[in-house]
Amino acid sequence: MLNKQKRMLFEKQAEVAKAIAHPLRIAILDFLKNREQCVCDIAEHIGSEQSNVSRHLSVMVKAGVLECRKDGLKVIYKLKTTCILDCFSCITTCLKQQAKENEKLFGVLSK
């Protein structure tokens, strides 16, 4: 049985996972990997309305994935920890493995 601390850790991990589990949010994280950016530049880069991007950014700030600061009238966002990007490398490796397995399966089926 899980102890209370372990359960709380898993709940917090799930919150972070939910906060990044959206294609636009992944695109935002990728855009922020090299430097901090304002909302207007993020919105332009990913091709979405600023209000929509702001909602996504808010979710990730609340989950502790991003941090923000005011610079005059602009709000600037950056990754709180760049290691969050490591999980996407792992996911990509999983996808490549699935592709290999599917290739083998479909190879067998086509015979």
N, C-alpha and C positions, 0 to 999 in steps of 0.2 A: 504494500500500500504506500502511496506517495505521502511524504510528510508535507507539512504546511509550507515550508520554505521552497521545496521543490515545485509544488503546485503553483505557488506565486511566481516563481521564475518562469515556468512554462506559460503561465497566463501573460506575463509581460513579453515574452518572446513571441507569442501569438499576436499580441497587439502590434508589435513592430512588423511582423510578417504581413498582417492585414494592411498596415499603413503603406507598404511598398508594393502590394499585390495588385497593381493596375498598370496597364501598358503606358499611359501618360506619365505616371509617377516614375516608372522605370526610365523613361526617356528624360525626365527632369533630373533624376539622379545621375544619369550618364552625362548630361550637359554640365552638371555641377562638379564633375570629377576633377577638373583641372583648376577651377577657380570659382569664387563667389560671383553671383549674377543678380541683377534686379529682375523683378517680376516681368517688366516689359520685354526684356531680352529673352527670358525663358519662354514667354508666350509666343514671341516671334519665332524662336528656334523650333518649338514643337508644333507650331501652326494651330494654336488654340486661343480662344478668347482669354483676356487677362483675368476676368472674373472666375472663369472655370479653373485656370491655373492657380489662382489664389486659393480656391477651395482645396485643391489637391495639396498645395504647399502647407496649408493650415493643418491638414490631417497628419502630414509628416513631421511638422514642428511639434504638434501635440504628442506624437509617439516618440519624440526624442531623436528622430533621424536627421532633422535639419535644425539649424538655428538661424535667426534673422536679426537684422539691426536696421535702424532708420538712418538714412543718409539724405538729409533734407526732406524732400517729398517722396523719395524713392525708398522702397524696402528691399534690402539686399539679403539674399539667402546663400547659405553654404552648408556643405555636409558637416554634420557634427563629428562624425568619425568616417574616414574614408574606407575603413574595412567593411562597411556595409556593401560595398561594390563586390567584395570577394564572393558573396553568396551568389551573385549572378554568373560568375565564372563557373562555380560549382553546378548551377542549374544548366548552363550551356553544355558542360561535360555530360550531365545526365541526358540531355536532349540528343547529343551525338551518340551516346550509347544506345538510346532507344532507336535512333535511325539505323544503326548497324543491325540491331536485333530485327527490326522491321524488314530491312533489306534481305536478311537471311530467310525470314518467314515468307516473304513474297517470292523469293527465289525458289523456295520449295514448292509453293503453291502454283507457280507458273510451269512447273515440269509436268 
